[in-house]
């Protein structure tokens, strides 16, 4: 059994301990101590890192009642000095303490208990039983949580028996038997927890909700606290400043300016589509007039380069709108595309053509009786597909 020093003092960063057991572990070494300040991955909170003597501690995990430290190299001494990386430890203390406060805020504002918590490398999330979330309710919970932080309420931890825990008004029930560790945010929250926490709410710094989404019938909330909140603010400020400089407006004017640009872009897109339709109609007429007439039905076979697949499809539709016209259009840029269309009333079921083509070439394609297409072809497959399609169509329209 390993004595957990972080239970008594989350601010402890240096300690002495005796090595009880050491063993090889996937090119590293597992080390079990009689006592440790290293927090193991547990309860949604990641492990601490640091050193044991001169060996880096890369991971820490629980194995029953003992804690295993994954050390980079083996230890030579029986009595060792441990050091916790404080920056990571304090970051986790801020996030975990902030989570307690925010979870209670959601209970008070929306009667939405937290069912899970994840402390990630960059952001944190809580999943709540919140079936009808809204921006207003989420912001109300954020406001209440930060008021607790600004009040700088003390946090304290103590241990009780499982029976004593059942008599307390805990935010969530403890599943542990035996000793239960309880964390209290004075006058606000009381919950069982084995994590590391700050001494006062003011040390959390700030609780900032970055977003929320509906998740599994509830609501997943993404948030950051303390140093992470400062980092997020700086990131957003930098992005806003750069965007404002690119748009030649003050950052506050970005939303209105972007909305104006979107309206203008939509209008330009509408006009561009109109002109492209007119150009494709003229191109379709020119292609039909320039094609060789074998019968009254014109069969066009053309290859293109540097055009978009959607533009090819639109051209095929324009050709199909002309009388007695079948078009076989290929895009030569690999992966190549093939589009085949026909005018209304012609006895050419192109979906049957595509069925035979896909079986013949082992490619994917589809469509309807008057328009089919397939992509992902090699140049040789495109040539073979076009030749096959022309002969297949000619047999049905040329007497």
N, C-alpha and C positions, 0 to 999 in steps of 0.2 A: 504493500500500500504506500502511495506517495502522498506526503503532506503537501497540500496546495496553499502555498504562501500568498497567492494573489487573492484568496478569499479574505484574508485579514487586511491586506494592503495592496490595492491595485496600482499604487505609485511606486512600489518596490521594484527597482531595476537591477540591483546587484545582490547576490546571495552566495553562501557557501553550502555545499552539499556533499554527501558521500555517495559514491557509485555503488549501487547494489548489484547491477547486472549490465553486461555489455555483450553485444552479439552482432555478427555481420548481417547487413540488411540491404540487398540490391545495390552493391558497390558503395554503400554507406555503412554506418554503424548505428544500431539501436542502443540507446543508453537509458537505463532506469536509475533514478536517483531516490534517495530517501525523502527529499523535500525539493520543491521547485517553485519558482516564480513564473515559469513559462506557462502560458495559457494554451491548452490543447484545443483543436478544432471541435466546437461543440455548440449546440443551441443556435445555429445560424451565424456564429461568430468565428472567423478564421483564427488560426494559431498565431502565436508570437514567433519572432525570429530573434536571433542574437548569437551569443557564443557560449561555449563551455570550454574554459581555458582558451586555447588558440584555435579550437575547432568550431566552425560555423554550424549553427543549428538551423536546418533547412525546413524541418517539419516537426510538429508535435501532435501526438494523438493519444487518445485514451485506449487502454486495454484492460478492461475490468476496472479494478480499483487503483491500478498503477498508470503512470504516464510515461510514454515512450518518446524520447527525444531523438530525432534523426540527425546525427552528426556527420559532418563531411569527412572527418577522419577519426580514428579511434583515440581514446583518451589513455594517457599513460599513468596518471596519478589516481589514487583512490579518493582523495579529497580534492574537489574541484571548485572553481569560482564560475558562477554563471552571470551573464549580463544580458539584459533585455534591450532590444532596440526600441528606445522610448518613442520615437516619432510614430512608428507603426502602432505601438501599444496605446498611446494617447489618442490617436485617430480612431482606433476601435472603441475606446472608452467614450469618445464623443458620439460616435454613431450609435452605439448600443444604448447609451443613456438617452439620447434623443429619440430613439425608437420607443422606449418605455413611455416617454412623455407624449409622443405623437399617437401611439396606440390608445392611450387613455383619452386623448383629445377626441379621437374618432368615436369612442364609446360615448362620451358626453354629448357630442354634437349630433351624432347620427345613430347611436345605439348599434354601432358596428364593431364587434370584437375583432381582434387580429387573430388569424388562424396560422400564419407562418411568417417568418422573418428571414431575410437573407442579407448579409453584409458582404458586398462585393468589393473588388479592388477600387472601383471608381464611384459607384453609387450603391444605395441600399433600397430594398423594397419590403413592403409589408402587404400581405394579402388579407383583406377584411371581408366580413360578411355584410356587404354593402350593396344590396340589389339594385338600388336606384341612385347611383352617384350623380353629382352635378358639380360644376365648377364652384358654385356658391358654397355648397356644403364642404367641399375639400378645402377651400380657402378659409372657411370658418374654423375648421379643425387646425389648420396651419396657424391661424391667428391665435387661437387659444394655447397651442403648444408653445409658441414663442412668448406669450405673456408669462407662462410658467418659467421660461428661461430668463426673461427680463426681471422677474421677481427674485431670481437667484435663490430658489428654494434649496434647502439642503437635501442630499441623498444619503441614506445610510443603509447598511446591510447587517443582518443578524440571522442566526440560525434557530430554527424551532423543530419540534418533532412533527411527524406527519399528522398526528392527531391534533396538535396545536394549530397547524396550518389550516386544517379543515374548519377551524372556528374563526379564522380571519376572513375579512372581506377582500379576498384576492381578486384581481382582475381576471385571472385565469387559474384553474385548479392545477395543483401539482400532481404529477404522475409518479413522483418519487416516494419510496418508502424509507423510513428511517429519518435522517436529518434533512431538513428542507431549508435552503438559503432564501431569504426574503429581501427584496430591494424596495425601499420606500422613497418616493418623492414626496416630501412633506406636504400633507394636506391635499394630495392630488392622486397619487397612484401607489398601489401596493401589489407586488407580483412576485412569484417565485422565479429565481434566476441564478445561474451559476457563472454569469459573465463578469467582465471587468467594467467598472463604472466610475464616473467622476464623483467628487465630494459635494459639489454644488451645481445646480442647474445652469448657472451662468457660464460654467466652463464648457458647456455644450456649444456656446458661441452663437449659433443661429440654426434654426431648422427650416430648410427651404425645400418645398415640394417641387420637383422638376416636371412631374406629369402624372397622369393616372389613366387607367384603361379598365374596361370591364373584363373580368377574368373569372372563368368557371363559376358563373352565377353571382360573383361578388365584385370586388374592386381591388386592383393591384395599384399601389401607390409607390412611386419612385421618389426618393428624397436624399438629401445630403445634409450633413451637419458640420459646424465648426470650420476647420481648415478646408474641408471639401467645399463648403458653401462659398467661402472666399474664393477658392479656385474656380468654381462654377461662375461666380459673378465676374471675375476677371476675364474668363473665356468669353462669356456673352458680351461683355463690354468691348473686348477686342474685335469680336465678330461684327458687332454693330458699328464700331468706328470704321472698320475696313469697308463694310458695305456702304456706309454713308459717304466715305471718300470716293468710292467707285461710282456712286450715284450723284455725287456733288450735292448732297443734302445733309442736314443735321440728322443724327441717328433717330431723334424723335419723329422726324418726317418720313422715315423709311416706309412704314406701312401704307400711308396715303400715296406716296410716290410709286411704290410697287403696284398698288391697286390701279393707279393710272396707267402704268406700263402694261399691265395685264390686259386692260381694256383696249389700249392701242394695239397690242400684239394680236389680240383676238380679231380686231378689225382688219389688220394687215393680213392675217391668216385667211380671213374670209375673202378678201380681195384677191389674194394669191391663188386660192382655190378656184375662184371664178375665172381668172385668167388661164389657169392651168387647164380647166375644163374646156375652155374655148380653144386653147392651143391643141389639146388632144383631139377635139372634134375635127379640127382642120387637118391634123396629122392623119387621123383615121380616114378621112376623105381622100387625101393624097395617096395613102398606101393602097386603098382600094382601086383608085383610078390607075395607079401605076402597076397593078398586078396583072398577070397574064390570065385572060379569060379562057378556060378550058370548056366551060359550059356557061349557062347563065349564073351558076353559082361560082363565086370567086373564093379560091382557097389561097390565103396569104401565109407565107412562111418567112418570118423575119427574126434576125438576131440583133441584140443590142448590148452595149457595154455602158457602165457607169450610170445606170438608172436604178431607181428604187423599185423593189418588187411591187409595192403598192401602185406606183405609177404605171407599171406594166399591166397590172390587173385592170386599172381604170382605162387604159388604152384598149384592152381587149373588150371591155364593156362598150366603149364607143364604137368599136368595129361591129360588135354584135347588134348595135342599134341600127346599123345600115342594112339594107335589103340583101338577101341571098349572099351572105358573107360568112366564111369560116376563117378564123385567124389562129395561127400557131406561132406563138411568140416565145422567144428564148432569151434569157439573160445570161451572157457568157462569163460574167465574173463569178469565179468559184467561191462558195458553192453555187452552182448554176440553178436557175429557176425556169420553169416551163408553165405557160398559161395558154389554154386553148378555149376559144369561145365560138359560138355560132349564132346566127340570126334566128329569130323566132320562126317556127313553122318548118324548119329543115328537119328531115328524118335522120338526125345524127345524135343519138343518145351519148353525150360525151362522158357521162358517169360510167357507162359500160367500157368506153375507151380507157378511162383512167384505171378501172379495175384490172383490165388486161395489162396495162403498162406497169402498174405497181407489182404485179405478179412476175412479169417478164424481167424487170430490172431490180427487183427487191428493194424498192424505195417506197416512201410514204407519200400519199397524195389523196385528193378527194375533191368533191364539188357537187354540182348539180347537172342536170341534162344539158344546160346551155352554157355552163362555165365550169372548168376544172383547172386545178393547178397542183404542182408538186415542186418541192425544193430539195436542196441538199444533193444535187446531182454533180457528177464530174463532167468535164467537157465532153468526153466520149459518150457518156450516158445521155447527155443532152442531144447530141447528134443522132444517136440511135433512137431516142424517144421521138424526136421530130420526124424522122423518116418513117417510123412505124405509124405515127399519128396521121401523117399525110396520106399514106397508102390506105390506112384503115378508113379514113374519111372519104377518100376518092371513090372507094368501092361502093359507098352508100349514096353518093350524089351524082356520079357520072354513069350514065346509062351504058 
